[in-house]
Amino acid sequence: MLSQTQLPFQYEIDPTNSKLTALGGLPLFLDLMAGLGVIKGLRQCLVGPGDMQGWSVSDVVLALVMVNLAGGECVDDLDRLNADVGFAKVMELAHKSGYSRQQLRALKRKLAKLGLRKLPSKSSAFRSLEKFHDPEEEKEKERRRQEAEKTGKGKAYVQKPNELLRGLMEVQKQLVAAVQRRAVQREATLDQDATLVETLKDEALRCYKGFKAYQPLNTYWAEQGLVLHTEFRDGNVPAGYEQLRVLREALGCLPEGVEKVYLRSDTAGYQVNLLKYCAEGRDERFGVIEFAVGVDVCDEFKKAVGEVDEKDWQPLNKLMEGEWVKTGQEWAEVCYVPNWVGHKKHGPAYRFLATREPLRQLELPGVEKEQRELPFPAMEFEQRGEKVSYKVFGVVTNRDLSGDKLFGWLRKRCGYSEQIHAVMKDDLAGGRMPSGKFGVNAAWWQVMVLALNLSEVMKRLVLGEGWTTKRLKALRFRLIHIGARVMEKGRRIWIRLSRGEAALELLNRAREKIRMLAEAPG
């Protein structure tokens, strides 16, 4: 026995065969995945040779989703889940879900062969993740990199997903469709934005900030709160590279019921082909896509902004809790007609708007104003005989909204759709890549996004009001990390909570809601 320290308690192993778990609420997510057909989709879309001999790829993906939701950050954390014998017992039910009768017979033999282990080991997981990697794509990337070094002209290359990775992306699409059938949204506001995932992997390439990273481009569906589409990319691929192609792929992921699409993007989306595709209604399914996209504040745009009359600048107000509040900024229409806009009589109308905000930065003694380098565009305006410095931002749109409403709508993109990157990299396991191989990391990213979307569905469709704005740490503290005892009785699994556990009512209500979602038509 250890000597007593500060407080009179000791740790020891439970000598009984009790199946305890510290994750009493995590089975709720397994229930949700089964109810929305996600587990069945994994079985159908992630089929590999020898799946019935050992742990299948779908088994591994399912386990890694649980690792993400439980708070793990690496493949090694599978061992932590395996050590939780109570939760591992519940995972047996999930392993039997989504299979045909013939597959279930083979599964019974497989599980008997695997013995006591109820979840894949980390070595099994790495072997499965390797199947998402395409060596030929890696060779093509290296060939283009060497060619760029010789010619001095760099060209980005986006590695194409192999069949297995496309299958995982299809599961994401099926989940979005399942949510849409149960909570129909007629409009889809798509926010496109890339994020940098810093890494120390030798194989990774340097991003525009100088460090090694990957740079996924995400398309977020604001009304449903889901990541509709994500493309994993090397760090040297610019955020706006082939953004139109990515948009079209994202539009193809929108399920039935969506009638109108809107697009929001930062300056990476300021691309002629993208803007014209949206404004001219080239999409066969959705026609004209209304957008607001940040403008590259070049010298020509600054000149046009400088020609705006002072009386045309209007206060930019923000709608908060039903009241318009002053922001200290101003907005104005800008007479700016770049060459690509053209002069078609019946062509689409592009509006250019700008905002300006006074710079309140104090001057440093001994530092000349011309030597300062600001991280944002700035201009000087003549006011009452003095020159005043302003921070300037531009936007192009085809929407017919006042400046207040347009900028208010655009800046919602800077809310949750950008905050979600922090959730991906900090709350979930997207910020730590498991390998130097691109395909392995791409699969890891897709698994993380699947876990993210499931957590959003849980908050919005199952837990409801009061949960939608909560971060994952609150979800874990109040719902997932609950101590419980897992028991077998009457051929059923019982998850027994301690007397007085406040979460019992919440869990039972959630299970009833999941049952209703599973039985919903469609």
Buried (B, 14 or more C-beta within 10 A) or exposed (E): EEEEEEEEEEEEEEEEEEBBBBBBBBBBBBBBBBBBBBBBBBBBBBBEEEBBEBBBBBBBBBBBBBBBBBBBBEBEBBEBBBEBBBBBBBBEBBBBBBBEEEBEEBBEEBBEEBEEEBBBBBEBBBBBBEBBBBEEBBEBBEEBBEEBEEEEEEEBBBBEBBEBBEBBBBBBBBBBBBBBBBBEBEEBBBBBBBBBBBBEBEBBBEBEEEEBBBBBBBBBBBBBBBBBBBBBBBBBBBBBBBBBEBBBBBBEBBBEEBEBBBBBBBBBBBBEEBBBBBBBEBBEEBEBBBBBBBBBBEEEBBEBBEEBEEEEBEEBBBEEEEEEEEBEBBBBEBEBEBEEBEEEEEEBEBBBBBBBBBBEEEEEEEEEEEEEEEEEBBBEBEEEEEEEBBBBBBBBBBBEBEBBEBBBBBEBBEEBBBEBBBBBBBBBBBBBBBBEBBBBBBBBBBBBBBBBBBBBBBBBBBBEEEBEEBBBEEBBEBBBBBEBBBBEEEEEBEBBBEEEBEBBEBBEEBBEBBEEBBEEEE
